Amino acid sequence: MTSPALAAIAALPKADLKSIFDTDPDRLDKLVLTQGPLRFDWSKTHLTDDVLAGFLKLAEDQGFAQQRDALFSGFAVNNTEGRAAEHPAERGEGNADSVARAKMLHGRMRALIDAIEAGALGDVRHILHIGIGGSALGPKLIVDALDGDGVRYDVAIVSNVDGTALERAIEGFDPHATLIAVASKTFTTTETMLNAASAINWLVEAGVEDPYGKVIALTAAPEKAIEWGVDETRILPFAESVGGRYSLWSSIGFPAALALGWDAFESLLEGAAAMDRHFRLSAPHENAPLIAAFTDQYYTGVLGCQTRALFAYDERLALLPSYLQQLEMESNGKSVKRDGSPVDGPTAPITWGGVGTDAQHAVFQLLHQGTILTPVEFIASVEPGNTLDPAHHRALLVNCFAQGAALMRGKENADDPARAYPGNRPSTTILMDDVTPEALGALIAFYEHRVFANAVLMGINPFDQFGVELGKEIAKSIEANGPSGFDPSTMALIGLALGGQ
Ligand SMILES: O=P(O)(O)OC[C@H]1O[C@](O)(CO)[C@@H](O)[C@@H]1O
């Protein structure tokens, strides 16, 4: 078990959701919070007054307010790498020097977009964005959610080293009218550099005279991009202190800014900045990211839930679950505290999910009647993303709300247990006014700060990711030295699949 405060919460009586509502008529006033274009409803979770009080005590014990101030002040909150975490500065919320630097770099980004629009790089109709992880998932989510593909430019975002990904992406692209954005914070990631080299070959084979002249580099390592062959005037740097999975606000967001237009990108930043101010200035008991972190700590830390499920009841947010998987699991999937000592209890759950209403026909059986308690999060929008008969959007929202009600209420059936629903299954609902750049920026910033708040409550560093290195090292070793020295299974697999290669 973890800290005394969490142990005290665990010792509280476990109330049933229905009885919580019966005994707490003011529940909606306390657990529904509207912040800008977002409405958060935690009333169908097990946060009672006592549980909330316990977590507010834990936040105080963990120095939440001080650590939050350190984040916004640009202190080295990423203690194992001796770095700040300055994604808030990208949207104007941080220390003055970092904000000024971010504004200058955004100025370069906008100037390059204006130059492209003016024809400086020739005829550009397609954008081929090459990156992986935080250098791809953010731009992909933004372009998809805000419908940036095909309106002004065709956008393809390629991440997998599997050549099929790149081959499919460039199908139908005119190499003479394609701009290649190589997105890599380090400008060394194997998959990205191999895809980028193949994209250059594609241009060369098509007779493009100056292939490197068609390349933009989005990176925190400009010197490496110059070494690779990108002209300095087409490099869009961003700060080393902006983490990969927190970087869509920086030049990594270039394809979104180009495809959607600068005004839309600025609205995205402004929406996130408003959520930054909410997080930085709100008292703990009315602080949306912190309250959400309390629910995460309750289900994972107190009840031992090993996963959390998130369903976007809006096709425009279909990529949100996969974006949040990296943000949450690469940030808090840790086993040691900030000082290197072992954690006291569970840290990040497995984030998974999908899009509604599809998920109702795939995974909701387990969520309603399975043996694994899984806290569910619904995200929906009041405004539809289409102009079809309103019956579509009505059905979408009615189903979203019905699922939350059913999870909570359950259904008794003494005569036929197979048709009984245990109920008392928690859910959170986040309702957006609409899926606009401002609302999407606010939503993503909410999740970033929720991750940070969880890390503070658990005493861990959410900004490093040493766990991704060993696999890469072994892959490089196999590439360089062949299969020798590994376990029999690995050596057999390499031999079978790669033969003598
Ligand atoms: O942007 P880069 O340096 O190519 O890294 C890509 C991704 O690889 C990781 O370093 C490890 O998965 C992520 O944190 C990062 O977003």
The ligand as a Tripos MOL2 file, in Angstrom:
@<TRIPOS>MOLECULE
LIG
   16    16     1     0     0
SMALL
NO_CHARGES

@<TRIPOS>ATOM
      1 O1         10.9810   12.8030  -31.8770 O.co2     1 LIG1
      2 P1         12.0190   11.6980  -31.8240 P.3       1 LIG1
      3 O2         13.2960   12.1280  -31.1940 O.co2     1 LIG1
      4 O3         12.2110   11.0720  -33.1760 O.co2     1 LIG1
      5 O4         11.4210   10.5610  -30.8300 O.3       1 LIG1
      6 C1         10.2370    9.9250  -31.2160 C.3       1 LIG1
      7 C2          9.6170    9.2230  -30.0100 C.3       1 LIG1
      8 O5         10.4980    8.2120  -29.4790 O.3       1 LIG1
      9 C3         10.4910    8.2830  -28.0360 C.3       1 LIG1
     10 O6         11.6600    8.9190  -27.6210 O.3       1 LIG1
     11 C4         10.4470    6.9070  -27.4080 C.3       1 LIG1
     12 O7          9.3390    6.2360  -27.8110 O.3       1 LIG1
     13 C5          9.2550    9.1330  -27.7060 C.3       1 LIG1
     14 O8          9.3230    9.6880  -26.4160 O.3       1 LIG1
     15 C6          9.3120   10.1340  -28.8100 C.3       1 LIG1
     16 O9          8.1010   10.8540  -28.9650 O.3       1 LIG1
@<TRIPOS>BOND
     1     1     2 2
     2     2     3 1
     3     2     4 1
     4     2     5 1
     5     5     6 1
     6     6     7 1
     7     7     8 1
     8     7    15 1
     9     8     9 1
    10     9    10 1
    11     9    11 1
    12     9    13 1
    13    11    12 1
    14    13    14 1
    15    13    15 1
    16    15    16 1
@<TRIPOS>SUBSTRUCTURE
     1 LIG1         1 GROUP 0 **** ****
